[in-house]
């Protein structure tokens, strides 16, 4: 009987271990292709930072050019991924009522720029008043950032000469002179322009309004409430991976080129990776600013800028959608403090009780006689 009992215990333990491993199988959905823009997550995976915290992570990149894009927010909200990455458009999605929780901005600066041909001069929002501007769909974060800069300078984006463009068509529109200027991403447009022999210049919309955060790690509020330790471990391991990637860019870039699909349309994958590695360091403001640093007041200012540009109709309190990494530590400290106070109070009551009992049992002083009872 004891033999069969031991076997049953072993089988149960193995099943429990397998269930725990399955529960920790988590998907991170990227909002872009497998390029150095997301190097920190791959570094965390390959350096076993996720595994060392008991997490089994699967990283899924966005679709490539010409394929249907994958909406990272939708993947997370519909349960196909536990974590995702996104830009400042996460503020818009939160304002639409989605229960997102922004865990850590990896890049303190957005990579959005306004590009124009090098033989022209459109170096400020005011200069765009007489330009033909390539406009992306209103929900595109590049167009939102352009609109906020124009609004901040007193320009109505709807009254400028606009040419509708699909995402990814900005460089071609500049090259064939269909537009004079277009919002684009510093992660790709300058390098692609270089490879195609198109000389471009740019200005940063952040010079004319609040500076937007760049790529940000996020999850769902319900998941963070249900699995606070998992979220905390994943965030910490991801930031550790980014720290490694920014300290060892050549190593991680080489591994990405060797192990992952090359970004489509890029001729010099190694040169492109080096370009992005340098850009990542500058946008993260590494090491001057701690990786993942997030300012709720700055998120509030970003909300107000989006509201002024008409991109956001309903605002939310930043405390509702911005993760507080110190909350768990404060909670543990508060519980420890209450425990210490409680133990001190109980100990004090016990001491008082013992002193009182001792006082009642104290013998009468020598030489005293008890009073005689009246007859």
C-alpha positions as CSV (number, residue, x, y, z in Angstrom):
1,X,0.0,0.0,0.0
2,X,2.8,2.4,0.9
3,X,4.4,1.7,-2.5
4,X,1.3,2.7,-4.4
5,X,0.8,5.7,-2.2
6,X,4.3,6.9,-3.0
7,X,3.7,6.4,-6.8
8,X,0.4,8.4,-6.5
9,X,2.2,11.2,-4.7
10,X,4.9,11.3,-7.4
11,X,2.4,11.4,-10.2
12,X,0.4,14.2,-8.5
13,X,3.6,16.2,-8.0
14,X,4.6,15.8,-11.6
15,X,1.1,16.9,-12.8
16,X,1.3,19.9,-10.5
17,X,4.7,20.8,-11.9
18,X,3.5,20.5,-15.5
19,X,0.4,22.6,-14.7
20,X,2.6,25.3,-13.2
21,X,4.9,25.3,-16.2
22,X,1.9,25.6,-18.5
23,X,0.5,28.4,-16.5
24,X,3.8,30.3,-16.9
25,X,3.8,29.9,-20.7
26,X,3.3,33.6,-21.7
27,X,3.3,35.4,-25.0
28,X,4.9,38.8,-25.6
29,X,3.4,40.4,-28.7
30,X,5.6,43.0,-30.3
31,X,4.3,45.9,-32.3
32,X,7.0,45.7,-34.9
33,X,9.3,43.2,-36.8
34,X,12.2,41.4,-35.1
35,X,14.7,44.3,-35.2
36,X,17.0,46.0,-32.6
37,X,14.0,48.2,-31.6
38,X,13.0,45.1,-29.5
39,X,16.4,43.7,-28.7
40,X,16.0,43.8,-24.9
41,X,13.3,41.2,-24.9
42,X,15.3,38.8,-27.1
43,X,18.3,39.5,-24.8
44,X,16.2,38.6,-21.8
45,X,15.2,35.4,-23.5
46,X,18.6,34.3,-24.7
47,X,20.3,35.3,-21.4
48,X,17.7,33.2,-19.6
49,X,16.5,36.1,-17.5
50,X,12.9,35.0,-18.0
51,X,13.6,31.4,-17.3
52,X,15.6,32.3,-14.1
53,X,12.4,33.9,-12.7
54,X,10.3,30.9,-13.5
55,X,8.7,32.3,-16.7
56,X,8.4,30.6,-20.1
57,X,8.2,33.4,-22.7
58,X,7.4,33.2,-26.3
59,X,8.1,36.4,-28.3
60,X,6.0,37.0,-31.4
61,X,6.9,39.9,-33.8
62,X,4.5,41.9,-35.9
63,X,3.9,40.9,-39.5
64,X,6.3,42.1,-42.2
65,X,5.8,44.6,-45.0
66,X,3.0,43.5,-47.3
67,X,1.3,41.4,-44.6
68,X,-1.7,42.1,-42.4
69,X,-0.4,44.0,-39.3
70,X,-0.9,42.4,-35.9
71,X,-2.6,44.6,-33.4
72,X,-0.7,44.0,-30.2
73,X,-3.4,45.7,-28.1
74,X,-6.0,43.4,-29.6
75,X,-3.9,40.3,-29.0
76,X,-3.5,41.2,-25.3
77,X,-7.1,42.3,-24.7
78,X,-8.5,39.2,-26.4
79,X,-6.3,36.8,-24.4
80,X,-3.9,35.6,-27.1
81,X,-0.9,37.3,-25.4
82,X,-0.2,38.3,-21.8
83,X,2.1,41.2,-22.7
84,X,2.6,43.6,-25.6
85,X,4.5,46.6,-26.7
86,X,3.0,49.8,-28.1
87,X,3.6,53.4,-28.6
88,X,1.9,56.4,-27.1
89,X,-1.3,55.3,-28.9
90,X,-1.8,53.1,-25.8
91,X,-3.1,56.3,-24.2
92,X,-5.7,56.6,-26.9
93,X,-6.7,52.9,-26.4
94,X,-7.0,53.4,-22.7
95,X,-9.2,56.5,-23.3
96,X,-11.4,54.3,-25.4
97,X,-12.1,52.2,-22.3
98,X,-9.6,49.3,-22.7
99,X,-8.2,48.2,-19.3
100,X,-4.5,48.5,-20.2
101,X,-1.7,48.9,-17.7
102,X,1.5,50.5,-19.0
103,X,4.3,48.7,-17.3
104,X,7.5,50.5,-18.5
105,X,8.4,53.0,-21.3
106,X,11.6,51.6,-22.7
107,X,12.3,54.7,-24.7
108,X,12.0,58.1,-23.0
109,X,11.7,59.8,-26.4
110,X,9.5,58.9,-29.3
111,X,11.1,58.1,-32.6
112,X,8.6,60.2,-34.6
113,X,10.0,62.8,-36.9
114,X,8.7,65.0,-39.7
115,X,10.8,64.3,-42.8
116,X,11.3,66.4,-46.0
117,X,13.7,66.3,-48.9
118,X,17.2,67.8,-48.2
119,X,16.8,70.3,-51.1
120,X,13.8,71.9,-49.3
121,X,13.4,73.8,-46.0
122,X,10.5,72.7,-43.9
123,X,12.3,72.7,-40.6
124,X,9.4,73.6,-38.3
125,X,5.7,73.3,-38.0
126,X,5.2,76.9,-39.1
127,X,7.0,76.1,-42.4
128,X,4.5,73.3,-43.1
129,X,1.7,76.0,-43.6
130,X,2.7,76.2,-47.3
131,X,3.7,72.5,-47.8
132,X,1.9,69.5,-49.1
133,X,1.9,67.2,-46.1
134,X,1.5,63.4,-46.3
135,X,-1.1,62.4,-43.8
136,X,-1.5,58.9,-42.4
137,X,-4.8,57.5,-41.0
138,X,-6.0,59.6,-38.0
139,X,-5.5,56.7,-35.6
140,X,-1.8,56.3,-36.6
141,X,0.5,57.6,-33.8
142,X,2.8,59.3,-36.4
143,X,-0.1,61.4,-37.6
144,X,-1.3,62.1,-34.0
145,X,2.2,63.3,-33.0
146,X,2.3,65.6,-36.1
147,X,-1.2,67.0,-35.3
148,X,-0.2,67.7,-31.7
149,X,2.8,69.7,-32.8
150,X,0.8,71.7,-35.4
151,X,-1.9,72.5,-32.8
152,X,0.7,73.6,-30.3
153,X,2.0,76.1,-32.9
154,X,-1.5,77.4,-33.5
155,X,-2.0,75.6,-36.8
156,X,-5.1,73.7,-37.8
157,X,-4.1,70.4,-39.3
158,X,-7.4,70.1,-41.2
159,X,-6.7,73.4,-43.1
160,X,-3.3,72.5,-44.5
161,X,-2.7,70.9,-47.9
162,X,-2.9,67.2,-47.1
163,X,-2.2,64.1,-49.2
164,X,-3.6,60.9,-47.8
165,X,-1.1,58.1,-47.5
166,X,-1.1,54.5,-46.4
167,X,1.4,53.5,-43.6
168,X,4.9,52.8,-45.1
169,X,4.4,55.0,-48.2
170,X,5.9,58.1,-46.8
171,X,9.4,57.7,-48.3
172,X,8.1,56.8,-51.8
173,X,5.8,59.9,-51.7
174,X,8.8,62.1,-50.8
175,X,11.0,60.6,-53.4
176,X,8.5,61.1,-56.3
177,X,7.6,64.6,-54.9
178,X,3.9,63.8,-54.3
179,X,4.4,65.4,-50.8
180,X,6.8,68.0,-49.4
181,X,6.9,66.6,-45.9
182,X,5.6,63.5,-44.0
183,X,5.7,62.1,-40.5
184,X,7.8,59.0,-40.2
185,X,9.6,56.8,-37.8
186,X,13.3,57.3,-37.0
187,X,13.6,53.5,-36.6
188,X,13.4,52.9,-40.3
189,X,12.7,55.8,-42.7
190,X,16.2,57.5,-42.6
191,X,17.9,54.1,-43.2
192,X,15.6,53.1,-46.0
193,X,16.1,56.6,-47.5
194,X,19.9,56.1,-47.3
195,X,19.7,52.7,-49.0
196,X,17.6,54.2,-51.8
197,X,19.7,57.3,-52.3
198,X,17.1,59.8,-51.1
199,X,18.6,62.6,-49.1
200,X,16.2,63.7,-46.3
201,X,16.2,66.1,-43.3
202,X,13.8,66.2,-40.4
203,X,12.6,68.0,-37.3
204,X,11.3,66.6,-34.0
205,X,7.7,67.4,-33.1
206,X,8.7,67.1,-29.5
207,X,10.5,70.4,-29.8
208,X,7.1,72.1,-30.1
209,X,5.0,70.3,-27.6
210,X,5.2,67.7,-24.7
211,X,7.7,64.9,-25.5
212,X,5.9,61.6,-26.1
213,X,7.3,58.3,-24.7
214,X,8.4,55.7,-27.3
215,X,7.8,52.0,-27.2
216,X,6.2,50.9,-23.9
217,X,5.6,47.5,-22.4
218,X,2.0,46.8,-21.3
219,X,-0.5,44.2,-20.0
220,X,-4.1,44.2,-18.8
221,X,-5.0,45.6,-15.4
222,X,-6.9,42.4,-14.5
223,X,-3.9,40.2,-15.2
224,X,-1.7,42.4,-13.0
225,X,-4.3,42.2,-10.2
226,X,-4.5,38.4,-10.6
227,X,-0.8,37.7,-11.1
228,X,1.1,40.6,-9.5
229,X,4.2,38.5,-9.0
230,X,4.3,37.3,-12.6
231,X,4.0,40.9,-13.9
232,X,6.7,42.1,-11.5
233,X,9.1,39.3,-12.5
234,X,8.4,39.8,-16.2
235,X,9.0,43.5,-16.0
236,X,12.2,43.1,-14.1
237,X,13.6,40.5,-16.4
238,X,12.7,42.6,-19.5
239,X,14.4,45.6,-18.1
240,X,17.4,43.5,-17.2
241,X,17.4,42.2,-20.8
242,X,17.4,45.8,-22.1
243,X,20.3,46.7,-19.9
244,X,22.3,43.8,-21.3
245,X,21.3,44.6,-24.9
246,X,22.4,48.3,-24.6
247,X,25.6,47.3,-22.9
248,X,26.4,44.6,-25.5
249,X,24.8,45.8,-28.7
250,X,27.1,44.1,-31.1
251,X,26.6,40.7,-29.5
252,X,22.8,40.9,-29.4
253,X,22.6,42.4,-32.9
254,X,24.7,39.5,-34.2
255,X,22.4,37.0,-32.5
256,X,19.3,38.7,-34.0
257,X,20.8,38.6,-37.5
258,X,21.8,34.9,-37.1
259,X,18.6,33.7,-35.4
260,X,15.7,35.9,-36.6
261,X,14.2,36.8,-40.0
262,X,15.8,39.9,-41.5
263,X,13.6,43.0,-41.8
264,X,12.1,43.0,-45.3
265,X,13.5,45.5,-47.8
266,X,16.7,46.1,-45.9
267,X,19.9,45.3,-48.0
268,X,22.5,45.8,-45.2
269,X,21.0,44.0,-42.2
270,X,24.2,44.4,-40.1
271,X,24.4,48.1,-40.8
272,X,20.8,48.6,-40.1
273,X,21.2,46.8,-36.7
274,X,24.1,49.1,-35.7
275,X,22.0,52.1,-36.7
276,X,19.1,51.0,-34.6
277,X,21.3,50.1,-31.7
278,X,22.7,53.6,-31.6
279,X,19.2,55.1,-31.9
280,X,17.9,52.8,-29.1
281,X,20.5,54.1,-26.7
282,X,19.7,57.7,-27.5
283,X,16.0,57.4,-27.3
284,X,16.2,55.5,-24.0
285,X,18.6,58.2,-22.7
286,X,20.7,55.3,-21.4
287,X,22.3,55.2,-19.0
288,X,21.4,58.7,-17.7
289,X,17.7,57.7,-17.1
290,X,16.7,54.4,-15.5
291,X,15.2,52.0,-17.9
292,X,11.4,51.8,-17.5
293,X,11.2,55.2,-15.8
294,X,7.7,56.6,-16.0
295,X,6.2,59.9,-15.0
296,X,2.4,60.0,-14.4
297,X,2.4,63.8,-14.8
298,X,4.0,63.5,-18.2
299,X,1.4,60.9,-19.3
300,X,-1.2,63.4,-18.2
301,X,0.4,66.1,-20.4
302,X,0.5,63.7,-23.3
303,X,-3.2,63.1,-22.8
304,X,-3.9,66.8,-22.9
305,X,-1.9,67.2,-26.0
306,X,-3.9,64.4,-27.7
307,X,-7.1,65.9,-26.5
308,X,-6.2,69.3,-28.0
309,X,-5.5,67.7,-31.3
310,X,-8.8,65.8,-31.4
311,X,-7.1,62.4,-31.2
312,X,-8.5,61.7,-27.7
313,X,-12.1,62.3,-26.7
314,X,-12.0,60.9,-23.1
315,X,-9.1,61.2,-20.7
316,X,-8.3,58.8,-17.9
317,X,-6.3,59.3,-14.7
318,X,-2.7,58.3,-15.3
319,X,-2.8,56.4,-12.0
320,X,-5.4,54.1,-13.5
321,X,-3.3,53.0,-16.5
322,X,0.4,53.6,-15.4
323,X,2.0,50.8,-13.4
324,X,3.5,51.6,-10.0
325,X,6.5,49.2,-9.6
326,X,6.9,50.3,-5.9
327,X,3.3,49.6,-4.9
328,X,4.0,45.9,-4.1
329,X,7.0,46.9,-2.0
330,X,5.1,49.6,-0.2
331,X,2.3,47.0,0.5
332,X,4.8,44.6,1.9
333,X,6.3,47.4,4.0
334,X,2.9,48.5,5.3
335,X,2.0,44.9,6.2
336,X,5.3,44.5,8.0
337,X,4.8,47.8,9.8
338,X,1.4,46.8,10.9
339,X,2.7,43.4,12.0
340,X,5.4,45.0,14.1
341,X,3.0,47.5,15.6
342,X,0.5,44.7,16.3
343,X,3.2,42.5,17.9
344,X,4.5,45.5,20.0
345,X,1.0,46.3,21.2
346,X,0.3,42.7,22.1
347,X,3.6,42.4,23.8
348,X,2.9,45.6,25.7
349,X,-0.5,44.4,26.9
350,X,1.1,41.1,28.0
351,X,3.7,43.0,30.0
352,X,1.1,45.2,31.6
353,X,-1.0,42.1,32.5
354,X,2.0,40.4,34.0
355,X,2.9,43.4,36.1
356,X,-0.6,43.8,37.3
357,X,-0.8,40.1,38.3
358,X,2.5,40.4,40.1
359,X,1.3,43.5,42.0
360,X,-1.8,41.8,43.2
361,X,0.3,38.8,44.5
362,X,2.8,41.1,46.2
363,X,3.1,40.1,50.0
364,X,2.3,42.6,52.7
365,X,5.3,44.5,54.3
366,X,6.9,42.9,57.4
367,X,5.7,44.1,60.9
368,X,2.2,44.9,59.8
369,X,-0.8,43.2,61.4
370,X,-4.1,42.7,59.7
371,X,-6.9,44.9,61.2
372,X,-9.0,43.1,63.9
373,X,-12.5,42.2,62.8
374,X,-15.2,44.0,64.9
375,X,-17.0,41.8,67.3
